[in-house]
Amino acid sequence: MLLVIVICALVPLYSFGSGAYNFYGYRAGTPTTATVSSCHHNRTGRRGNMFNFVEPRDCTGTWSIGGVSQTGVIMGPRGGFLTGSTIDVRVLDGKAYTAKGTAWRFVAGLGACAVIAALLLWAMWIRRARARYARDNSAT
């Protein structure tokens, strides 16, 4: 039981931590414009695809800071970007962060942490209620 609780707690905490780090990268990074070089596949631009969760999260792009051209990973939204598109990014330590990319990771992690916390509190409440019920029934 303890192993299940630890795993259920670590997964959302990892997502939350990753989102917090990406948020920091976006806030502390140098603003510039990036051109998307490639994603794992070209998006058609359609929304509502039931397999959105398997689309790439990180794309490769090029940008320029201080007149020096750089190539690296663009931490974008869940669905990636269209190849060849230009986007506003902030670059920190060779990675480009987008507002949409940081927002969904951070909110998803925060939401997952809240759901897990609520479920754990509910399980503790159930256990205490059962123990109180057993104690009250054994006294009679």
C-alpha positions, 0 to 999 in steps of 0.5 A: 500500500505504501508503495502505491501511495509513493508512486501515486505521489511521485508522478504528479510531483514530477509533473509539477516540478517539471512545470515549475522548472519550465516556468522558471526557464520561461520567466528567466530566459532571454526573449527572442523569436524561434523558427520551428525546424522539425517536430517528430511529425508534421501537424495538420493543424486539426484540433479535436484529434483523439490521439492528441496525447501522443503528439510531440511535446518538444520540437527543434528550432533555431533562434538568434540571441545577440547576433549568434544563431542557435539550435535547440529544443523548443519546450512547447505545448502538448501538440507541438508546432507546425514545421516552419512556423515562427513563435515567441520564445524565451531562451535559457541554457540552450532551451527555448520555452514558450508560454503555452508549453510552461502553462500546460505542464505547470497546470497539469502537475498542479491539478494532478497533485491536487487530485492525488492529495484529495484522494489520499485525504478521502482514503484517510477519512474512510480509514478513520471512520471505519476505525471509529465505527469498529471501536463504537460497535465493539464497546456495546 
